[in-house]
Amino acid sequence: MALSDKEILKQNEQDRQPVECWTRVMGYFRPYSQFNKGKKSEFNERKWFVEENCCCTPHKIDRAA
């Protein structure tokens, strides 16, 4: 009988560790946990780059320009 993902996580809960997210701010890297309230708000409003949505795919680039 296969366990669900939630059951597996519950069994291994004592072995889990928190993950620290680092990001580049003002030219250097800092952990998210050290951000002030305003910087956390800015971070949460960021739009993430998705390559598939990029308008500059190789077949659309005008190399003569």
Phi and psi in degrees as GROMACS dihedral restraints (atoms count N, CA, C in turn):
[ dihedral_restraints ]
;  ai    aj    ak    al  type     phi  dphi    fc
    3     4     5     6     1   -80.3    20    10
    4     5     6     7     1   141.5    20    10
    6     7     8     9     1   -87.2    20    10
    7     8     9    10     1   148.4    20    10
    9    10    11    12     1   -77.5    20    10
   10    11    12    13     1   165.4    20    10
   12    13    14    15     1   -59.1    20    10
   13    14    15    16     1   -41.1    20    10
   15    16    17    18     1   -64.1    20    10
   16    17    18    19     1   -38.7    20    10
   18    19    20    21     1   -66.9    20    10
   19    20    21    22     1   -39.9    20    10
   21    22    23    24     1   -64.6    20    10
   22    23    24    25     1   -44.2    20    10
   24    25    26    27     1   -62.5    20    10
   25    26    27    28     1   -40.1    20    10
   27    28    29    30     1   -65.7    20    10
   28    29    30    31     1   -39.4    20    10
   30    31    32    33     1   -65.0    20    10
   31    32    33    34     1   -35.5    20    10
   33    34    35    36     1  -101.7    20    10
   34    35    36    37     1    16.3    20    10
   36    37    38    39     1   -59.0    20    10
   37    38    39    40     1   -37.9    20    10
   39    40    41    42     1   -68.2    20    10
   40    41    42    43     1   -21.4    20    10
   42    43    44    45     1   -91.7    20    10
   43    44    45    46     1    -9.4    20    10
   45    46    47    48     1   -75.9    20    10
   46    47    48    49     1   148.5    20    10
   48    49    50    51     1  -126.6    20    10
   49    50    51    52     1   147.8    20    10
   51    52    53    54     1   -68.2    20    10
   52    53    54    55     1   146.5    20    10
   54    55    56    57     1  -102.0    20    10
   55    56    57    58     1   134.2    20    10
   57    58    59    60     1  -101.8    20    10
   58    59    60    61     1   125.6    20    10
   60    61    62    63     1   -91.6    20    10
   61    62    63    64     1   124.6    20    10
   63    64    65    66     1  -110.3    20    10
   64    65    66    67     1   146.3    20    10
   66    67    68    69     1  -145.9    20    10
   67    68    69    70     1   160.4    20    10
   69    70    71    72     1   -87.7    20    10
   70    71    72    73     1   124.2    20    10
   72    73    74    75     1  -134.5    20    10
   73    74    75    76     1   127.9    20    10
   75    76    77    78     1    52.9    20    10
   76    77    78    79     1    39.3    20    10
   78    79    80    81     1    89.8    20    10
   79    80    81    82     1    -1.7    20    10
   81    82    83    84     1  -144.4    20    10
   82    83    84    85     1   164.7    20    10
   84    85    86    87     1   -91.5    20    10
   85    86    87    88     1   138.6    20    10
   87    88    89    90     1  -140.3    20    10
   88    89    90    91     1   150.3    20    10
   90    91    92    93     1   -74.7    20    10
   91    92    93    94     1   140.8    20    10
   93    94    95    96     1   -56.3    20    10
   94    95    96    97     1   -34.0    20    10
   96    97    98    99     1   -63.6    20    10
   97    98    99   100     1   -19.8    20    10
   99   100   101   102     1   -95.0    20    10
  100   101   102   103     1     0.0    20    10
  102   103   104   105     1   -70.3    20    10
  103   104   105   106     1   148.0    20    10
  105   106   107   108     1   -81.2    20    10
  106   107   108   109     1   177.0    20    10
  108   109   110   111     1   -58.2    20    10
  109   110   111   112     1   -43.9    20    10
  111   112   113   114     1   -66.6    20    10
  112   113   114   115     1   -42.0    20    10
  114   115   116   117     1   -68.8    20    10
  115   116   117   118     1   -34.8    20    10
  117   118   119   120     1   -63.9    20    10
  118   119   120   121     1   -39.5    20    10
  120   121   122   123     1   -63.9    20    10
  121   122   123   124     1   -44.1    20    10
  123   124   125   126     1   -59.8    20    10
  124   125   126   127     1   -44.9    20    10
  126   127   128   129     1   -60.4    20    10
  127   128   129   130     1   -42.7    20    10
  129   130   131   132     1   -70.0    20    10
  130   131   132   133     1   -21.2    20    10
  132   133   134   135     1   -89.1    20    10
  133   134   135   136     1    -5.9    20    10
  135   136   137   138     1   -62.5    20    10
  136   137   138   139     1   147.6    20    10
  138   139   140   141     1  -102.2    20    10
  139   140   141   142     1   130.4    20    10
  141   142   143   144     1   -87.4    20    10
  142   143   144   145     1   138.7    20    10
  144   145   146   147     1   -71.2    20    10
  145   146   147   148     1   129.2    20    10
  147   148   149   150     1  -123.1    20    10
  148   149   150   151     1   115.5    20    10
  150   151   152   153     1   -59.4    20    10
  151   152   153   154     1   -36.8    20    10
  153   154   155   156     1   -63.1    20    10
  154   155   156   157     1   -26.4    20    10
  156   157   158   159     1   -90.1    20    10
  157   158   159   160     1    -0.3    20    10
  159   160   161   162     1   -70.1    20    10
  160   161   162   163     1   137.9    20    10
  162   163   164   165     1   -82.1    20    10
  163   164   165   166     1    -6.1    20    10
  165   166   167   168     1  -106.9    20    10
  166   167   168   169     1    46.5    20    10
  168   169   170   171     1   -68.0    20    10
  169   170   171   172     1   153.3    20    10
  171   172   173   174     1   -52.0    20    10
  172   173   174   175     1   -36.2    20    10
  174   175   176   177     1   -75.4    20    10
  175   176   177   178     1    -9.9    20    10
  177   178   179   180     1  -102.4    20    10
  178   179   180   181     1    -6.6    20    10
  180   181   182   183     1   -79.3    20    10
  181   182   183   184     1   129.6    20    10
  183   184   185   186     1   -89.4    20    10
  184   185   186   187     1   102.0    20    10
  186   187   188   189     1   -77.4    20    10
  187   188   189   190     1   -14.8    20    10
  189   190   191   192     1   -77.1    20    10
  190   191   192   193     1   -21.3    20    10
